Amino acid sequence: MTGSESSRFSISTPLGADCPTIPIGDIAMRRADRKIDSLVQPGRLVLDSELLPELTGSLTAIQPRPYLSGQYAEGSVGIWEQPNASITTVLIKRVICGNWRSHVDPKKFNARIKREVVIWRTIKHPNILPFIGYKVVEDTAWLVSPWCQHGNLNHYISDNPGLTDAQKIKLTCDMTRGLAHLHSRTPLIVHGSLRPENVLIKDNLEAALCDFGASRVLSLGKANEYTPIKDWLPQHLAYLGKDILSGRLSPTAPGDVYALGGLILLTMSGEPPFKFWRHGETAVMFEAVSSDQTPSPSDHPCFPEADPLWSLLRECWHVDHKNRPTSDTVLQKLERTLEERLVHSICLTDV
């Protein structure tokens, strides 16, 4: 779909009309993947009654918005017209991830989407972007969420250079709170794709995470394809720790915390973790992260090294992933910092 094109289609067909079922003998049940990378707990039976029907009504996907897109999905503002004539502006993410069609069976892909959304729809938290529904169109998944007019974290920080320290820390608390919620689930949910494009700013100016689990859906349980490094853009490599980048580990909770450190730095300084990615040199970025380099305060003059948050960031980037703090611990420290900054701000105002 090009920038000037619009795609409109009817989505009134019932579940299963154009997507395959997953029969197990004569039992009308679906069994979740036994792969550990599925959001559905291994061995868990997924009943027909639990499956989320495809959206009814019609969707109009307008031109893509680059700042809402990533390597897994192309983001577009869309219009959802429901059967009762209610009209809602929504965010439509069209899953694309490179040449995944060359190695993924569309039937398995569609089936996997159905299983995963059983869990996605149960995750309700103020800092997790709600999942409205889905539709599979021409073997491509269209995932629908509420529209966020302020865009993603990168876009919002760039458009609002006047944000106060307290406002910035509030945003970092929001995204960390959402991540801590994912990590508190049983089984634990790893985001796996934390970067600025996957943090959206809601209308109430709270940050919310989106696109968790995208790589799991696309990999269909193939460990060596869980995180297709070759598809990541240079600027995204800054959000991958050496343990993940080397391929030794699939995405982990400590890996999410490493990425969270980069998001906190971007929020506070207004600059990406490593400045030299702007030259588009993937090899340079790969070498930097692989050799355990961490962002330098000298590259972030708007976020001086004297700021105590640098100490927290270094903990998030610890070379040994086992020594990184949990997302809960990061949240506690950020909330304490926010409280201290607010008190300091009030004291300055009273002087």
N, C-alpha and C positions, 0 to 999 in steps of 0.2 A: 504494500500500500504506500503510495507516494504522499508527499505533503499536501497535494491538492485533491487527493482522492478521499472519498468517504465510502464506508462499507455499511450497507444496511441489509439485515437479514431477519427473517421470522424465526423466533425460537419458541414456538408454541408446541413443538413436538414433545411427546412424553419421554421420560427417561428410558433409554434402551431402544428407541425407535431407529436411531442411526449409530448407536454405539453398542459394541458387543457386551454380552453378559459374561460372567465368569462361572459357568456351571461346575458343580462338584457332584458328579453322579446325578441323582435325581433331587438333591437337596438344594433348595432355593436360598443358598447362602454364599457368601464370598469369604474366603479366608485371606487375611492380610498376609503380605509378603513376610517370609521368615527372615528376610535380610534385616540386619540391625539398622540400616539406614532409612527404613520406612518410619514415618510418623506414627503409623499404626503399630501397636505393641505386637511383637512377634507371636504368632500362633493365635492371635485374637480373631474370633469369628465376627464378621461384619454382616449384620442382617440386612435383608432387602429394605426393611423399614427404616434403617439408619442412613441409607444412601440418599444423598442430597439430589433432588431432581434438578434438571437443567432449568434455567430461568425461563419464565414464560413472558410473552409480550414480544417486543422488538428492541433491538439495540442499534444505535447509529454510532459508529466509531468515526470520529472526526480526525483531522490530521494528527500524526504522532507528535509527542512532545519530547524532544531529545533529553531534557533534564529529568524526565521520569522514566527513562529507558536504561537498560543495562545489557550485559551479555546474555541474560536469560530471557528478557522480555522487552517488548517495545510498548511504551506507555502512550496511551491516547486518552484525551478527554472524550467522553461518550454520553449519549442520551439514552436512558432506559425508559421506554414507554410501556407501562404495565397494562394488563388487560382491562383494569378499571379506569384507564385513561390517565392515571397518575404518571407524571413525568419527573424523572430524577436525573440530575447530572452525576455521572459516575466516572471512575477511573477504570479503563479497560487495559489489561496487560495481555499482550499477545505473545505467548511463549515462542522464542525463536532459537536461542542457543546454537549459533553456528550451523553446522550441517548435521544436526541430530537425526534428521530423517534418514540419513544414510545408514544408521546403525540401530534405529529404534523401530520396532514393529508398531505401527499406528494402533493396532488393536490392543496391544499390551499397554501402550501409552495411555489410551483412553481409559482402560480399566484401572490403571494406576491412579490417574487423576480422581476417579470416582472413589477409590479407597481412601486416598489422602484427604479429600475434602471432608470426610467423616470426622476427622480430627480437627482440621482447620476451622470448621464452623463452631467447634466447642471452645475455642480459645478466645475468651472475651476478656479484654483488659483495656483500660483507657490508653495505654501506650503500645497497643498492638492494633494495626489498621484492621478494622472489621472486614470479614470476607462475606460479600453479598451472595455470590453464586458463580457459576461457570457455564460455559458452552464450548463444545468442541466443534470447530468450523474447519472443514477441509483438512482434517488431521492435525489441526493446530488448536491448542487450548486457549480460550479467552477467559481470563480470570477477572471478575468484577468486584470492585471495592468502592467505597465512598470517594468522591472527588475531593482533592486537597488543593485549593486554589493557590496556596503559597509555595507549592512545589516541594522539591526535596531539600535536604540539609544544605547542600552546596549552593543551590539557587537562593535559598532564604538568607544564608549568611552573607552571600555576595550582595544581595539586594538591600541588606539592612546593616550597614557598617556602624551605625550608631547604637547598636545593642549594648546595654550595660553589662558589666561582669556578672551581676546577679541574674540577668535575663539569660545570659549564655550558660551559666551553671545550671539554671533551671532546665534548659534544653538537655544538658548532659544527664541530669537526673531523670528526665522523662525517658530517654532512650535506654538508660541503664535499668530503669525500673521495668521496662518492657522485656529486656533481655533476661533479667533476673526471674521474671515470671515464666519465660520459656524454660529456663534452667531448673525451675522448681517443679516442673511437671513430672509425672511418673507414667511412662519412662521419660527421662530428661530429653528435651528437644534442643538440638543444636541449630542455631541459625544457619551458619555455614557460608553466608554471603553478606556479611556486615560491611557496608561501605556507604558513602553519602547518598547514593541513588536509592538506597533501601531504607532511608529514614525520611519520612514525609512529615510536613508541618500541617497540622489540622487547622480548621477554621478558628478554633479557640486558642491557637498558637502553641499547642502542646505537640511534642514530637512523638511519632508513632512508627514502629518498625513494620516493614512489609517484606514480602518475598522470601520469608523463611521457608526452607524445604524445597525451593525451586530446583536445586541441584539434585536432590533426592529423587524427585519425580522424573527428571530427565535421565538420570543414570540408570534407572530401572535395576538398581542393585549391583551395578558393575563397579567394584571398588576402584579400579584404575581409571574410571571415568567420572568419579564422584565430583572432583574439582578439576575441570579441564583447564589447566594453567595456560595452555597455548591460546585459549580464547579470552583470557583476562587482558584488559587494557593496562598499559604501564602504570597509570595512576592507581589502579586497583591493587597492584601487587604490594603496595605499601601497607595494605590492610591484612596481609598474610604473614604469619610468623614463619621462621625458618623451618620449624617442625612440619608445617603444612606444605610450604613451598617445595620442600625436598621430596615430598611424596611419601614420607615415612609414616604419616598419620592421615587418616581421613579427618574431616572437620570435627573439632572437639570443643567443649566448653572453654578450656583455656585458650583455644584458637580464637573463639569469639571475643574473649577478654582482650587479647592482643589487638584485634581489630577495633574494639571499643576504645582503646587508648588512642588510636589514630583519629577516631571520630571526635573524641574529647579535644584533642589538639587542634583539629580543624575548626571546631566550634569556638574555642578560646582565642585562637590566633588569626583566624580568617584565611589561613594558608594550608595547603595539603601537607601531610607529614614530611615528604621529601620534595624539595622544589625542583630538582633536576628532571623530574618526570615530564615536565613541560616540553622537553625536547623530543618526546616520543620514543625514547630509547629503552625498549623493554629489557635488553640485555644489561644495561647499566643498573636499572632498578632491581633486576633479578640478582645481580651480583651484590648490590648493597644489602638487600635483605638476607641473602644466603651467607654473607660474611658477618652477620650479626650487627650490622650498623643500625643505629637508632636515630631518630630525628634529633637535630641539633638546635638548641635554643638560639644560636646565632642566626638561624634561618627564620626565626619567628620573633622579630623585634617587638611586635605588639603583645607578646606573651613572654615577659622577661623571666629569666632563669630563677630569679628570686621568688617567683610565685610558688608556694608550697605544692601546687598541683603537679609540678614537674616530677616530684618524688613519686606521686601516685602513678603517673604515666610510665615511669621507668619500671615500676613494679609490674605493670600490665605487659611490658615488653621484655620481661625476664627471659633470658636465653633458654632456661629450663622451664618448659611449660608447667611442670608440676609445682613450681614455686610462684606461679602467678596467683594473684588474689582471685577469689570467686567474684562473680558479678554482684552478689549480695554484699560482699565486703566493699567493693568499689562504690556501690550505692550508698552505703552507710557513710563513707568518707566524703562523698560528694554532697550528701545532705547536710553533714556537719559543716562543710565548707560554705555551703549556701547560707546556712543560718548565721555563720560568723560574718560573711560579707554583708548580709542584710542588716545585722546589728551595727556593723561599722558604718554602713551607709546612713542609718538613722542617726548615729552619733554625730556624723559630719553635718547632717542637715540641721541638727539642734544647736550646733556651735554658732 
